[in-house]
Amino acid sequence: MSDFRLYRLLGLLGVLWLSGCAGPAVEPEIAEPGINPALAAEHARRAMSAWEQGDPEVAVEAWRQAVALNPEDPVSVNNLALALKEQNRFAESADLLERGLARSPEVAQLHYNLAVISELYLLELDKALAHYRAYQELAGEENAEVDGWIADLERRLQ
């Protein structure tokens, strides 16, 4: 092969290579910054272990990390909220449950726990009633105890 043909072939290959690089950049789909469900699950396991061993401070911190890494996980949100409730941090617990419901409005247990905290600790009876009703609707089965709480709240709010 003559030098001319070799240079021509190399030039053509170079042009083809450069034209392939000149196309629009394809950006990979990136998850929400800081989201890491696998690491969040590890923190949640650590939190549950700490809770079971009677170390609520470590459990709360681990659940906080789990929720920060995966705010879509209603179980971690719920567990953290209940742990905060046990520490008498009712407003913080209710706020967390509301944020959890904004992401997972179909989770009955989040509604239930927000209703209980709203009624018994924050005395926000309207909010409690709304979330007890949402719980009953989502739970898919009648709960006579919750029915009684709903009737009591309706009576108290009249």
Residue pairs with C-beta under 8 A, 6 or more apart in sequence:
34 68
34 69
35 69
35 70
35 71
36 69
36 70
37 69
37 70
37 72
37 73
39 69
40 65
40 66
40 67
40 68
40 69
40 70
40 73
40 76
41 66
41 70
43 62
43 63
43 65
43 66
43 69
43 76
44 62
44 63
44 66
44 73
44 75
44 76
44 79
46 58
46 62
47 58
47 59
47 60
47 61
47 62
47 63
47 66
47 76
47 79
47 80
47 83
48 59
48 79
50 56
50 58
50 59
50 62
51 59
51 79
51 83
56 83
56 86
56 87
59 83
60 80
60 83
60 84
60 87
63 76
63 79
63 80
63 83
64 80
66 73
66 76
66 80
67 73
67 76
67 77
67 80
67 96
70 76
71 77
71 99
71 100
71 103
72 103
72 104
74 100
74 103
74 104
74 107
74 109
74 110
77 96
77 97
77 99
77 100
77 104
77 110
78 97
78 100
78 107
78 109
78 110
78 113
80 96
81 93
81 94
81 96
81 97
81 100
81 110
81 113
81 117
82 93
82 113
84 90
84 92
84 93
84 96
85 93
85 113
85 117
85 121
90 117
90 121
90 122
91 122
93 117
94 114
94 117
94 118
94 122
94 124
97 110
97 113
97 114
97 117
98 114
100 107
100 110
101 107
101 110
101 111
101 114
104 110
106 138
107 138
108 134
108 135
108 138
108 139
109 135
111 131
111 132
111 134
111 135
111 138
112 131
112 132
112 135
112 139
112 146
114 127
114 131
115 127
115 128
115 129
115 130
115 131
115 132
115 135
115 149
116 128
118 124
118 125
118 127
118 128
118 131
119 125
119 128
119 132
119 149
119 153
125 153
125 156
125 157
126 157
128 153
129 150
129 153
129 154
129 157
132 146
132 149
132 150
132 153
133 150
135 146
136 142
136 143
136 146
136 147
136 150
